[in-house]
Amino acid sequence: MDFSRSSQPVASRTAGGGASEGSKKNGSWRGSPKWLRVIWVFLLFAVTILVIAVLALLYVGGDKQSKIIDKSKFQAVFLTNGQVYFGNIVTANKDFVDLKNIYYLSVGNQQVQPKDNKETSVSLVKLGCELHGPVDEMVINRDQVTFWENLKTDGQVSQAIDKWVEQNPEGQKCGAGNAQTSQDALHKQS
């Protein structure tokens, strides 16, 4: 007869004891020292707080470019191909620049290397009457934008746009022979 305090046989008690030692080696929290558990809890808490802070910063911080767009002024958007468009930036973020109320410059009498000091005609053209009939909005891939800037209201381009609007109070009317430009507003000395 077995006079041990447990009702299980001796062999089963030692097998159970061996299993608990094995679970300590496999990472059980029960057998680890208290200080190690405190460090793990602290590290998990710190990482959680860090992740929440980064997400909050991304959410609240947002895109800084949209915050510096002066909605009361025109903007110039310079593209990587050398083209410049003027208008109102609605949105600027890491993916695209959304431009509305668009104008661009057209250079007349253009020569690669002018031989004399003739005046070159530079005209401001309102987007919309081109052959393909675009809508007055561009969504430009951000990779194609070199930079953009707010324009002063007393600058030549802003004044030319204001003059165009004054000359065309009903907006742009596309038709045969109607170029919709403001040629005398901008001139360039070669």
C-alpha positions in Angstrom: 0.0 0.0 0.0 1.0 3.4 -0.8 0.9 5.8 2.2 1.7 9.0 0.4 -0.4 12.1 0.9 -1.6 12.1 -2.7 -4.1 9.8 -4.1 -2.1 9.4 -7.3 0.6 6.9 -7.7 4.2 8.0 -7.3 5.0 7.5 -11.0 2.3 9.9 -12.1 3.4 12.6 -9.6 6.9 12.7 -11.0 5.6 12.8 -14.6 3.5 15.8 -13.6 6.4 17.5 -11.9 8.6 17.0 -15.0 6.0 18.6 -17.2 6.0 21.8 -15.2 9.8 22.0 -15.4 9.5 21.6 -19.2 7.0 24.4 -19.4 9.4 26.8 -17.6 11.9 26.2 -20.3 9.3 26.8 -23.0 8.6 30.4 -21.8 5.9 30.0 -19.2 5.3 33.2 -17.1 4.6 31.2 -14.0 8.2 30.1 -13.5 9.9 33.4 -14.4 11.2 35.8 -11.8 8.9 38.7 -10.9 11.4 41.4 -12.1 11.5 39.8 -15.6 7.7 39.9 -15.8 7.6 43.5 -14.8 10.2 44.4 -17.5 8.2 42.6 -20.2 4.9 44.3 -19.1 6.7 47.7 -19.1 8.2 47.2 -22.5 4.9 46.1 -24.0 3.2 49.2 -22.5 6.0 51.5 -23.9 5.7 50.0 -27.4 1.9 50.4 -27.3 2.2 54.0 -26.3 4.8 54.6 -29.0 2.6 53.1 -31.7 -0.4 55.2 -30.6 1.7 58.3 -30.6 3.1 57.7 -34.1 -0.4 57.0 -35.4 -1.8 60.2 -33.7 1.0 62.3 -35.2 0.3 61.0 -38.7 -3.4 61.6 -38.3 -3.2 65.0 -36.6 0.0 66.3 -38.4 -1.4 65.5 -41.8 0.1 67.0 -44.9 1.8 70.4 -44.2 1.6 71.6 -47.8 -2.2 72.0 -47.7 -1.8 74.3 -44.7 0.4 76.8 -46.5 -1.8 77.2 -49.6 -3.0 80.8 -49.6 -6.6 80.4 -50.9 -6.9 84.1 -51.5 -4.1 84.1 -54.1 -3.1 82.3 -57.2 -0.4 79.6 -57.2 2.3 78.7 -59.8 2.9 75.0 -60.3 6.3 74.1 -61.9 6.4 70.7 -63.6 9.5 68.5 -64.3 9.0 69.0 -68.1 9.5 72.8 -67.7 5.8 73.7 -68.1 4.3 76.1 -65.6 0.6 76.3 -64.8 -1.1 79.1 -62.8 -4.3 78.8 -60.9 -5.8 77.8 -57.6 -4.4 74.7 -55.8 -7.4 73.0 -54.1 -5.4 70.1 -52.6 -1.7 69.3 -52.4 -0.5 66.1 -50.8 2.1 63.4 -51.2 0.2 61.8 -54.1 -1.1 64.7 -56.3 -1.7 68.4 -56.7 -5.3 69.4 -57.7 -5.3 72.7 -59.7 -8.4 74.6 -60.8 -9.0 78.0 -62.6 -5.9 77.2 -64.8 -3.8 79.5 -67.0 -0.5 79.0 -68.8 1.9 81.1 -70.8 2.2 81.0 -74.6 5.3 82.5 -76.2 4.9 84.0 -79.7 7.8 84.7 -82.1 9.9 82.2 -80.2 13.4 81.6 -81.5 16.0 79.3 -80.1 18.7 82.1 -80.2 17.3 85.4 -81.2 19.8 87.5 -83.2 18.3 90.9 -82.4 16.6 92.6 -79.5 13.0 92.2 -80.8 10.3 92.1 -78.2 8.9 88.6 -77.7 5.2 88.4 -77.1 4.2 86.3 -74.1 0.5 85.8 -73.7 -1.5 84.3 -70.9 -3.9 81.5 -72.0 -7.0 80.3 -70.1 -7.2 76.5 -70.2 -10.2 75.0 -71.8 -10.3 75.9 -75.5 -7.5 73.6 -76.6 -8.2 71.0 -79.3 -8.9 68.2 -76.7 -11.4 70.4 -74.8 -10.1 70.0 -71.2 -12.2 70.8 -68.2 -10.7 73.6 -66.1 -9.1 71.3 -63.5 -5.9 69.3 -63.4 -4.9 66.5 -61.1 -1.1 66.4 -61.4 0.9 63.5 -60.2 3.1 64.7 -57.4 6.2 63.1 -59.0 5.8 65.5 -61.9 5.8 68.6 -59.7 9.1 70.3 -59.1 7.7 72.9 -56.8 4.8 75.3 -56.4 4.5 78.7 -54.9 1.9 81.3 -53.8 1.8 84.3 -56.1 1.7 88.0 -55.0 -1.4 89.8 -56.0 0.6 92.7 -57.5 2.8 90.3 -59.7 2.5 90.4 -63.5 0.8 87.0 -63.7 -1.8 87.8 -61.0 -2.5 91.1 -62.7 -2.8 89.5 -66.1 -5.3 86.9 -64.7 -7.3 89.7 -63.1 -7.3 91.6 -66.4 -8.4 88.4 -68.3 -11.3 88.0 -65.8 -12.2 91.7 -66.2 -12.2 91.3 -70.0 -14.3 88.1 -69.9 -16.9 88.7 -67.2 -19.1 85.8 -68.5 -16.1 83.4 -68.5 -14.4 81.6 -71.4 -16.2 81.2 -74.7 -14.5 78.8 -77.0 -15.0 79.3 -80.7 -13.3 79.6 -84.1 -10.6 82.3 -83.9 -11.2 83.0 -80.3 -7.8 82.5 -78.6 -8.9 83.8 -75.1 -5.5 85.2 -74.3 -4.2 88.3 -72.6 -1.4 89.2 -74.9 -0.7 92.7 -73.9 -0.5 91.9 -70.2 2.9 90.2 -70.3 5.9 91.1 -72.5 9.5 89.9 -72.4 12.6 91.5 -73.7 14.9 89.1 -75.5 
